[in-house]
Structures are given as C-alpha cells and as structure tokens.
Amino acid sequence: MYGLIGKMRAARGQRDAVMHVLRESTGALPGCLSYIVATDPVDADAIWVTEVWTDQASHKASLQLPEVQAAIAKARPFIAGFEFQVETQPVGGFGLPETKVG
C-alpha cells in the first residue's frame, strides 16, 4: 500500500469551501482505499488529508482523471498553500487490508 499525509492551508475563511471540494471529488477513485479530510483544532485555516492507495501508481493516475483535474481547478482559488506532505507505507488498520511488514 501507499500512503500520503498532507497539510494544506486555505485562504483565510475559505477552509470549508476547500473541504467541500475535496469531499465531493473523492467518490470512486480507482485504487483509493481511504481518503480522509480533517480540520485542525488549533488552526482555523489548516486542512489535513490522509490517503491510502493500493499503490503509488494508482495515486499518480488519479491526478490525471478529469474529475480530479476539475476539483483541483475549482479549489485552487481558495488554497493559500501546502505546508508539507509525507509518504507512508500503510501496513493495515481498521478498514484496510493487512499487509506483511518488512
């Protein structure tokens, strides 16, 4: 499995608008096992996104889908920036298939 955890910053007062676009555009993405959008309890403009994919290629391919491209274009005016993104290698958990560690 392939995972990403990222923190983005919405333009002041636009967090809900960005989260709406993110949530409405994450329906049936081939290879996506989990896509979680979360607020930050101490930062009103921060958005955390945690993703789990079957593999890195599935994530990369999703970025070329017309619906994902449209969502990016729709959200772009409301995004102030991206603070960081880390790649992870999920090994399982509630709702995810178990994989071998190591």
Secondary structure as the mmCIF struct_conf table of DSSP 4:
data_model
#
loop_
_struct_conf.conf_type_id
_struct_conf.id
_struct_conf.beg_label_comp_id
_struct_conf.beg_label_asym_id
_struct_conf.beg_label_seq_id
_struct_conf.end_label_comp_id
_struct_conf.end_label_asym_id
_struct_conf.end_label_seq_id
STRN STRN1 TYR A 2 ALA A 10
HELX_LH_PP_P HELX_LH_PP_P1 ALA A 11 ALA A 11
TURN_TY1_P TURN_TY1_P1 ARG A 12 GLY A 13
HELX_RH_AL_P HELX_RH_AL_P1 ARG A 15 GLU A 24
TURN_TY1_P TURN_TY1_P2 SER A 25 SER A 25
BEND BEND1 GLY A 27 ALA A 28
TURN_TY1_P TURN_TY1_P3 PRO A 30 GLY A 31
STRN STRN2 CYS A 32 ASP A 40
TURN_TY1_P TURN_TY1_P4 PRO A 41 VAL A 42
STRN STRN3 ASP A 43 TRP A 53
BEND BEND2 THR A 54 THR A 54
HELX_RH_AL_P HELX_RH_AL_P2 GLN A 56 SER A 62
TURN_TY1_P TURN_TY1_P5 LEU A 63 GLN A 64
BEND BEND3 LEU A 65 LEU A 65
HELX_RH_AL_P HELX_RH_AL_P3 PRO A 66 ALA A 75
HELX_RH_3T_P HELX_RH_3T_P1 ARG A 76 PHE A 78
STRN STRN4 ILE A 79 THR A 88
STRN STRN5 GLY A 93 GLY A 93
TURN_TY1_P TURN_TY1_P6 PHE A 94 GLY A 95
STRN STRN6 LEU A 96 LEU A 96
#
